[in-house]
Amino acid sequence: MKSFFIGNKEIQLPIIQGGMGVGISLSGLASAVANEGGIGVISCAGIGLLYKKTPGDYLKNCIDGLQEEIQKARKKSKGFIGVNIMVALTNFGDMVRTSISEKADAIFAGAGLPLDLPSYLTSDSKTLLIPIVSSARAAKVICEKWESNYNYLPDAIVVEGPKAGGHLGFKKQQIEDESFALEQLIPEVVAIAAQYANKKIIPVIAAGGITTGEDIHRFIKLGAAGVQLGSVFVCTHECDAADAFKQVYIKSAQQDLMIIQSPVGMPGRAFGGIFINRVNDGFEKPKSCPYHCIKTCDYSKSPYCIIKALYNVSKGRMDKGYVFAGANAYLADKIISVKELISRLKDEFDIAQLKLNTIKS
């Protein structure tokens, strides 16, 4: 696998660890991936539930929690540490400002179009800005808006296809439509990035359902500079989730995966279970909203509180929430170290390259 540059920073391993919340990818996982030469990513979603320094003040706890997680990661690694921030968060601005003030290497912003993200940069900030999109159209809109409004272009673009875990930027009927497959999206977004090559090199990162080194090889051949992997990092020792969460991946089968409708207003891919059944039966209706975490969520119309559900499973309370997962997450069969996982991916990548060279010769 070849290194690539984001801005003036060389990424030795072209693997970005996806940001998974609530509490799945924090400083433990992020620092382990960064130590292997890739990009480790902290998810700030719901981090105020993990840090309760100021009782009753969720928004302040989110700021304190993100500060502490970035600082922890810095103590464990000298590598590249990013923060994943959903545009849909009500405290999006707080999380962006905190990431910049703590000198995170990059912000990955998805679950909505981060059209004003460059406005948060300060004169001395060096945090790179990387939007997450699900179409070439979204990539083009962001590039145009950022350039015209801020004279700034994305430092990279992550393209997340319909096989990703968690919230998906597609309509339900598009998820199985081959015309929206990641293999179709990558060349389209690469073409958009190429339009700005005389001003800035914008590497394109493939994401969603990527599981093996052979997958990585395929998307790099399609023009991606690197890949973002989420689900494959869940079943590692360093992943910050509870062991019970990881065991869902290991014990589940392909038929256990389903597309659900999230209170956020987007479809999502998750493993089914007791909680989803209770939601479908109308037993998880929230009585109040103490956090106001998502802009688009109206608790009076919501079938359940998503942040509580995700927090519960991160702590191992599997009957009180559900597990987000990518389309190939069921392939996990044991818990290994990040180092072992990266080594396996490299070996698989090399085999794929050897096969290609053999065919060419």
N, C-alpha and C positions, 0 to 999 in steps of 0.2 A: 504494500500500500504506500502511495506517495503522499508526502506532506503537501499542504497548500497554504495559501496566505489569506487571512481576513484582515484587510487594511495592511498595516506593516507588521502584523504578528503572524509568525509561521506556526501552523498547527501540524505537529509532527505526525500524528495519527488522524486520518480523515474520518474520525468518528465523534459525533456529538451525542452525548447522553441526554435523552429527552427529559424535560421537566415534568415530573409527575406529582400531583397533589391529591389529597392533602397528606403531607408528611411522608411521602414515599421516596422522593429524592430530595434529600437535605445535604448537609455538609459531609456526612459519611460517604455516601455514594459519589457525590460530585468530586470530592477530593481524590477518591480512589481512581476514578476515570482520568482526572487531570494528571495524576501521577504516572499514568501509562502513556501520556502524550496526547490524549484526546481532550475534548472539552467537557468538563463536568458542569452540570446545571442544577441549581437549587430552585425548587418550585416554591413561590411565596403564597400560593393559594391556601387560604385558611390557616396561615402560620400563626395567627393570633390565638387560635385554639390550643396550639402547642405551647405557647408562651403566655402565661397569665400573671405577669408581674404587676399589672394594674387591674385588679378585679373590676369587671363591668365596663372596661374601656377596650373593646375589641380592636379598634383602629390603632390605638397607641401600642397595644400588644403586638400587632402586625409589624409595626415599624421596629420595635425592640427585637422581635423574633428574627426578622430578616437581617438586621444589623449583626446579631449574635451568630447566625448561621454563616454569613459571609466571613466573619472574623474567625470562626472555627475552621472553615475550609482553608483560609489563608494560613492558619497554623499547621495544618496537615499537609498542605501542598503548595508548591511554588508554580504550579501549572495554571492553565487557563480556566477560570471560574466564571460562569455566566448565571443569570437569573431569568427564569421564565415567569412572565407576568401576563395574565389574561386581560385583554382590553375590557372585557365585561365586568371586571372587578370595580366596585364603587370606589375603592381606594387605589385605583390604578396610578394616579398621580403620586400618591405617597410612596408607593412601592418603586416607582421609577426614580423619584428623587432620592430615596434611600439607597438604591442600587448605585446611583451615580456618586453620591457622597461617600459611600463605602468603597468606591473604586472597583466595582465589579468589572470584569473584562468585557462583558457583553450583556445586553438585554435582548431576550427572545420574546417577542410580543405577538400573541395570537388571540383566538377566540374573539374576533372582531378586527376591523382595520385600524391600526395604530397611526392614524393620519397626522396627529400632532406630536408624535414621539420626539422628533428633533427639537421641539420647543423647550424641552426640559434640560437640554445640554447647557453646561456652563462654560465659561471661557477657558477653564483649565481642565475640563473633564476629558477623559480618554476612553470612556466606556463606548464600545461599539454597539450599533443599533441594527438588529436583525429581525425583520418581520417574518411571521409565519403565515403563509397563504395556502389556499387550496385551488387556485386557478391562475392562469396567465393574466386574465383580466384584472384580478386583484393586485398582482405584482405590478402591472402597468399603472394602475391608479395610484398606488403608493409611490412609485418612482416619480410620477408626474407631479403629485401633490407636494412631496418632500422637496423636489428640486425647485418648483415655482415658489413655494412658501418659505423655504428655509435654506435654499441653495445647498441641499444635502441629499445624497443618494444612499440607499441601504448599503451597509458594509458587507452583507450577505443576505440571501433570501432562502428561507426554509420552505420547501413545498411539501405539504402534508397530504397524502392521498387517502382514499376511503378505507384502507385497511388498517388505519391507525386505531389505537385504543383511546378511550375517553371521548370527549366532544369532537364531532366531525363537522367540517365546514361544507357539508353536502346535504341536499334534500334526500329523504329516505329512498326514493326511487332511483337516485343516482349512484348509491353505494355499490350496487352490483352491476352497474352499467360500465362496460369496458371502455367506452369513450371518455370516462372520467378516471380511468386507472392511472396510477402513478407513472407507469411507462409512457402514457400519452402526455401527462402533464409536464414531466421534466424537460423534454425537448422544447416545449412551448415556452416555458419560463426561461430556459437558457437563451432562447431567441430574444426575449424581452431584455434580458441582462446584456446581451451582445450589442443592443442598440445604444448602450451607454459606455461601451468599452473605451471610447476615446476620452472619456471624462473620468471613469472609475471602473476598475475590475470588480464585478459583483459576482462572487462565487455562489453557485446554486447548490443547496443541500437537499437531498432526497430523504423523505420520511414517510413512515406508515407501512407497517407489516414487514419491514426488513428484518430478517432473522439470521441469515447465514452469511458467511464470507462470499459465497457465490452470488447472493443477492447484492451485496456491496459492489462486487465486480461488475455486475450487470448494469447497475445504475451509474456507475462511474463511466462505463463505456457509452452510456446514453448522454453524457455531458455533465453529470453532477461532479462537483469538486469533492464532495464528501457525503456522508449519510448521517441521519439522526436515528438513534435506536432507543426505544423506551422499554418495551415489555421484556426484552432479553436481559435487561439489567435487574429486573425485579428479583429473580431467583439467584441473587448473589449474596454472599455473606455481608457485604458492605451496604447493601440496600437498607434504607432507614425504616422500612415497614416492619411490622410485627411478623414473626414466623408464621402465624396462622394465615396471614395475608398471602405469603409466598406459597404456602401449601395449597391454596386454592388453585394456583397456576399448575402446580405439579399433579394434583389429583383430578383436575377437570379434563373433559374431553371436548372435541370440536363442537359437538351439538349443545354444549352448555353455554356457548357464546351467543349473545343476542343483541339486537339493536333496540335500545330503549329511547324514550323521549324524555329528555332532561328538563327539569324546571327552568333551566337557563334558556330554553327555547330552541335547543339544537338536538339532533339525534346523537346518540353515543353508543359505543360498543363496550359491553360488559359481560361478565359471567353472571348468569342468573342464580337464584337462590331464594331462601326464606324471605328476605326483605322485599325483593321484587314481587314475590307473590302477595305479600301483605299490602304493598303499594297498589297492585292491581285490584285487590279486594277493598281498597279504600280505607285501610286501617292506619295509615301513616300521615294523615292530614295534620299539618302544623297548626298550633293554636296561636302562635305569635312569631315574631321575627326579631330576635335579640341582636343579630349581627349585621343585617342589611348588606350582605357581602357581594351580591350580584345586581347589577343595574337593572336587568330585565326580569328579575324574579319578583312576583307578587305573591306573598305567602297566603293571602286569602284565596288565591286561585291555584296554588301549587299543591300537587299531590303529596309532597314530602319536602323536608329540608335537606338539600343536597350536601351542604357543607357538613352538617351533623352526620349524615350517612357516610361520607368519605372519611371524616375524622374517626368515626367509630371503627371502621375496618382497618384503618392504619394502625390502630391500637389492638387489633385482634378480636374485636367484638363483631364477629362475622354475621350474626343474626340481626344486627342493627344497621346494616348498610350493604353495599355491593362493591365488587371489584372491577374497575375499569381494566381493559386488556385489549391488545392488538389482535388482529385476525389469526395470527399464528402462535398466540401465547400458550395455547394448549400443548404445544410441542415440548414445553419445559418438563424435564424429568428428574432434576436434582438441583441442589443448591451448591454453587461453586464460587470461587473467588473472582473478582473482576479481572485479575491477572490471567487466570485460567481461561476465562471467557474471551478476552482479547487475543490470547494465544491461539485459541481454536478458530476464531474469525480470521486471523491472519493466515493460518494454515489452509483454511477453506478458500480464501481469496487466491492464494498462491496456486492451489490445485486448479481453480477456474482459469487462471491466467495460463497455466501450463497446457491445459486442454485447448485453449484458444490458439496458443502458439503451435501446437501439434497439428491442428486443423489447417492453419495457414501454411505450414511447411509441407 
